[in-house]
Amino acid sequence: MMPRRYRSGTQVVLAGTVAAALALSACSTGPEASDYQEGDPYTLTVWTNYTGEAGLAWFDGVAEEFEATHENVTVEAQHIQNEELDGKLQTALNSGDAPDVFLQRGGGKMRDMAEANQLLDLTGSAVDSAELREKLGDAPYEALTLDGRLLAAPQLVQPGGIWYSKDLFRQAGITETPKTVDDLADAIQKLKGAGITPIALGGKDAWPAAHWYYFFALRECSADTLEATNESLDFSDPCYENAAEDVVDLAALEPFNEGFLNTSAQQGASSSAGLLANHKAAMELMGSWEPGVVKDLTPNQEPLPDLGWFPFPQVQSGHGDATALMGGKGGFSCSAGAPKTLCAEFLALMNSEKNQESFYTAFGSIPLHVDAQDVVRNDYDKQMIEALNEATYVSDFLDTNYGQQVGTVLNQAVVELLTGETDPAGLVAAITAAAERE
């Protein structure tokens, strides 16, 4: 599986949250980390959320390549289901038993780890070379830098948007992808009229439902407001309640699959991604990891030939720019007790031109490495690269920006909004109260 919100997954990280409240004295003084010298026997432990066959094969290839050039080093990986990774990682970090290398969501979650001294500073290491920075671009590095310290190696940017079945759109008589929320509402009605479920939603995992709020906030709030809130956690601007109103208005159209509150996001043919993969629903709001997830859930485990993508529609009354994007901007971190040189060299290898090319083949997610982008063939990938180049602002997913406490409350509040257990004002009140407890 591709990470949601690198994630997202969701991931890819990919739903869940990571925050640390304990100092990491145990993890920063381990004898293996402090005593490691080149050539010594060492087992480099890595945690990812790659669970699909293609992703596992890609990682194994990188690990074998690394072991071949590092005498006495063994790479030992745990590939954990996306929705389970963050909780397990939080426990490991807090107990001083963290892996050497692990998936990093970035944003407030990374900030929490940094404040707890749980991350290695990778500044000036192999993964921070001038050559690699030139190939991967400044923005991904900036997203993972805090107070002048590079705390993770970028691997990709995962812009989100609405994925759709071109065949089902044609069946419903939809000739153009929606540009505005009104256009989206019209498409929903046409799909329902054709007996097609308009939108697949994996509400059981909370974060897919929360994506709808995130993207409405991206359109309702200005970039300045969003950036200020990332620091202040002040949700008093009316745009945040307006975004919740937009979610309520969307839900009133009844666009989601039956039983969406009990539907998982990425696990099996009955998941929301599986509904899109098997033409049981026409659309799903997800990040750029979606093609890889959908491919694994089609009957023949081949790419969905009619898969398309379009940016999230604009809200007429919103202050957000129509070209603004949202998506995961994470990568991989090294824990504070890991051998810096070894970790950094492994991360640099993951981001080589060859491995970024094969990463695209395995996951279907656009590569950061500029020399690897010539392998991009799908129209939707080219659309996303163009959208990234034209974007006035790129936000990370909001629960990532806000950190564990507020992010978790926000995700759950969106689910409660969809069930009628709260209203827009109640959602804002809930996340404001969570922020005050920070």
Secondary structure, 3 states (H helix, E strand, C coil): CCCCCCCCCCCCCCCCCCCCCCCCHHHHCCHHHHHCCCCCCEEEEEEECCCCHHHHHHHHHHHHHHHHHCCCEEEEEEECCHHHHHHHHHHHHHHCCCCCEEEECCHHHHHHHHHCCCECCCCCCHHHCHHHHHHHCHHHHHHCEECCEECCEECCCEECEEEEEHHHHHHCCCCCCCCEHHHHHHHHHHHHHCCCCCECCCHHHCHHHHHHHHHHHHHHCCHHHHHHHHHHCCCCCHHHHHHHHHHHHHHHCCCECCCHHHCCCCCCCCCHHHHHHCCCCCEEEECCCHHHHHHHHCCCCCCCCCEEEECCCECCCCCCCCCCEEEECCEEEEECCCCHHHHHHHHHHHCCHHHHHHHHHHHCCCCCCHHHHHHCCCHHHHHHHHHHHHCCCEECCHHHHHHHHHHHHHHHHHHHHHHCCCCHHHHHHHHHHHHHCC
